[in-house]
Amino acid sequence: MSSDFPSPNKLIKLASICTVTDQRTGKPVPFIPLEEQKSIFETINDNKNVVFLKGRQIGCSMAICFLDAMYAFLHAGSFVADVADTEQKCHGLLDRVRNFLTQLRVQTSISNRSRIKLANGSEIHALTANASKGQEESKAGRSMSYQMLHLSELAFWPDQKAFGALTASAGLSAPIIIESTSSGP
């Protein structure tokens, strides 16, 4: 059993304090985890490293962004990486985390497009697995040490070396959560 996160029941209660955007109406609604999201909370409570192969619109990314916020809040001075295949997606993940932190009234000292720094010294970084213009490979995971990784849409990462760099940057005790839809036939 992992002690990195509160119990699934506590996570569900904490989530209910927050709202999320209803996909159909675009309006805020209470974050009442779906069965799939509850399963994510249960799985991460029992396992440190998890791969979720997902379908669309089951709320997998949303649940894991909530876990990103919880980890940074509970583990003062930690570094969390939200990594996706495109800049737009990694910034979208960070926006979800920021929204949860704001609703939970967690104090931040920095909150911008690529990073959130909590008052407890924890930081959450938005990183892309793509190489920057003029570079051959992604710099994600280089010159940083992360205590939690949220790796999104891994099947679509154009630079698979970024996966090795990121996982090498994580300590042995770091939770690594991968969520991706499938790619290919």
C-alpha positions as CSV (number, residue, x, y, z in Angstrom):
1,M,0.0,0.0,0.0
2,S,1.4,3.4,-1.0
3,S,1.5,6.1,1.6
4,D,2.1,8.8,-1.0
5,F,-1.6,9.7,-1.2
6,P,-4.6,9.7,1.1
7,S,-6.9,6.7,1.1
8,P,-9.3,6.4,-1.9
9,N,-12.2,7.4,0.3
10,K,-10.4,10.5,1.5
11,L,-9.5,11.4,-2.1
12,I,-13.1,11.1,-3.1
13,K,-14.2,13.4,-0.2
14,L,-11.5,15.9,-1.1
15,A,-12.5,15.8,-4.7
16,S,-16.1,16.6,-3.8
17,I,-14.9,20.0,-2.5
18,C,-13.9,20.8,-6.1
19,T,-15.8,21.4,-9.3
20,V,-15.0,20.4,-12.9
21,T,-16.4,21.5,-16.2
22,D,-19.3,19.5,-17.6
23,Q,-18.3,18.3,-21.1
24,R,-21.9,18.7,-22.4
25,T,-22.9,22.1,-20.9
26,G,-19.5,23.8,-20.2
27,K,-20.7,24.7,-16.7
28,P,-19.0,23.8,-13.4
29,V,-20.4,20.8,-11.7
30,P,-19.2,19.1,-8.4
31,F,-16.3,16.7,-9.0
32,I,-18.0,13.4,-8.1
33,P,-15.5,10.8,-9.3
34,L,-16.8,8.3,-11.8
35,E,-16.3,4.6,-11.2
36,E,-13.2,4.7,-13.5
37,Q,-11.8,7.6,-11.5
38,K,-12.4,5.8,-8.2
39,S,-10.6,2.9,-9.7
40,I,-7.6,5.1,-10.4
41,F,-7.6,6.3,-6.8
42,E,-7.7,2.7,-5.6
43,T,-5.0,1.6,-8.0
44,I,-2.5,4.3,-7.1
45,N,-3.1,3.7,-3.4
46,D,-1.9,0.1,-3.9
47,N,0.8,0.6,-6.5
48,K,3.6,3.2,-6.9
49,N,4.0,2.9,-10.7
50,V,0.9,2.5,-12.8
51,V,0.1,2.5,-16.5
52,F,-3.5,3.4,-17.5
53,L,-4.5,2.5,-21.1
54,K,-7.6,4.6,-21.5
55,G,-10.5,5.4,-23.7
56,R,-11.6,8.9,-24.3
57,Q,-13.8,10.9,-21.9
58,I,-13.5,8.7,-18.8
59,G,-11.8,11.4,-16.8
60,C,-8.5,9.6,-16.4
61,S,-6.4,12.8,-16.9
62,M,-8.6,14.8,-14.6
63,A,-8.3,12.2,-11.7
64,I,-4.5,12.1,-12.2
65,C,-4.3,15.9,-12.2
66,F,-6.1,15.8,-8.9
67,L,-3.5,13.4,-7.6
68,D,-0.7,15.7,-8.9
69,A,-2.2,18.5,-6.7
70,M,-2.6,16.2,-3.7
71,Y,1.0,15.0,-3.9
72,A,2.5,18.5,-4.2
73,F,0.4,19.7,-1.3
74,L,1.2,16.7,1.0
75,H,4.9,16.4,0.2
76,A,6.5,19.8,1.0
77,G,9.5,20.6,-1.3
78,S,8.6,18.0,-3.9
79,F,8.8,18.4,-7.6
80,V,6.1,17.0,-9.8
81,A,6.3,16.8,-13.6
82,D,3.2,16.8,-15.9
83,V,4.5,15.7,-19.3
84,A,2.5,15.4,-22.5
85,D,3.2,15.0,-26.2
86,T,2.4,18.7,-27.0
87,E,2.8,22.0,-25.3
88,Q,-0.9,22.6,-25.5
89,K,-1.7,19.4,-23.7
90,C,1.0,19.8,-20.9
91,H,-0.3,23.3,-20.3
92,G,-3.8,22.0,-20.2
93,L,-2.8,19.4,-17.5
94,L,-1.1,22.2,-15.5
95,D,-4.3,24.3,-15.7
96,R,-6.3,21.5,-14.3
97,V,-3.9,21.1,-11.4
98,R,-4.0,24.8,-10.8
99,N,-7.8,24.8,-10.8
100,F,-7.8,22.1,-8.1
101,L,-5.2,23.9,-6.0
102,T,-7.2,27.1,-6.2
103,Q,-10.4,25.5,-5.2
104,L,-8.7,23.8,-2.3
105,R,-7.4,27.2,-1.3
106,V,-3.7,26.0,-1.5
107,Q,-1.4,29.0,-1.4
108,T,0.9,29.5,-4.3
109,S,3.9,31.9,-4.7
110,I,4.3,31.3,-8.5
111,S,1.6,30.3,-11.0
112,N,2.4,30.7,-14.6
113,R,2.1,28.8,-17.9
114,S,4.8,26.3,-17.2
115,R,5.1,26.1,-13.4
116,I,3.2,26.3,-10.1
117,K,5.1,26.8,-6.9
118,L,3.2,26.1,-3.7
119,A,3.8,28.0,-0.4
120,N,5.2,24.7,1.0
121,G,8.0,24.8,-1.6
122,S,6.6,22.1,-3.9
123,E,6.6,22.8,-7.6
124,I,4.6,21.3,-10.5
125,H,6.1,21.7,-13.9
126,A,4.5,21.4,-17.3
127,L,6.9,19.8,-19.8
128,T,6.6,18.6,-23.4
129,A,8.1,15.4,-24.6
130,N,8.9,17.1,-27.9
131,A,12.3,18.5,-28.8
132,S,12.5,22.3,-29.0
133,K,13.0,23.9,-32.3
134,G,16.6,23.4,-33.4
135,Q,17.2,20.5,-31.0
136,E,17.3,16.8,-31.8
137,E,15.7,15.6,-28.6
138,S,13.5,16.7,-25.7
139,K,15.1,18.3,-22.7
140,A,12.4,16.9,-20.4
141,G,13.8,15.3,-17.4
142,R,17.3,16.8,-17.9
143,S,18.9,18.7,-15.0
144,M,15.9,18.2,-12.6
145,S,15.0,15.5,-10.1
146,Y,11.3,14.7,-9.8
147,Q,9.5,13.1,-6.9
148,M,6.4,12.3,-9.0
149,L,5.8,11.9,-12.7
150,H,2.5,12.2,-14.6
151,L,3.2,11.1,-18.1
152,S,0.3,11.7,-20.5
153,E,-0.2,10.3,-24.0
154,L,3.0,8.4,-24.0
155,A,2.1,6.5,-27.1
156,F,2.2,9.8,-29.1
157,W,5.6,11.1,-27.8
158,P,7.8,11.8,-30.8
159,D,10.9,11.5,-28.7
160,Q,10.8,8.3,-26.8
161,K,14.2,9.0,-25.2
162,A,12.4,11.6,-23.1
163,F,10.7,8.7,-21.2
164,G,14.1,7.3,-20.2
165,A,15.4,10.7,-19.2
166,L,12.3,11.4,-17.1
167,T,12.1,8.1,-15.3
168,A,15.9,8.3,-14.6
169,S,15.3,11.7,-13.1
170,A,12.8,10.3,-10.6
171,G,13.9,8.8,-7.4
172,L,13.3,5.1,-6.7
173,S,10.4,5.9,-4.5
174,A,8.7,8.3,-6.9
175,P,5.2,7.5,-8.1
176,I,5.1,7.3,-11.9
177,I,1.7,7.4,-13.4
178,I,1.4,6.9,-17.2
179,E,-1.9,7.4,-19.0
180,S,-2.3,7.1,-22.7
181,T,-4.8,6.3,-25.4
182,S,-3.5,3.7,-27.9
183,S,-1.6,4.6,-31.1
184,G,-1.5,2.5,-34.2
185,P,-3.4,-0.5,-35.5
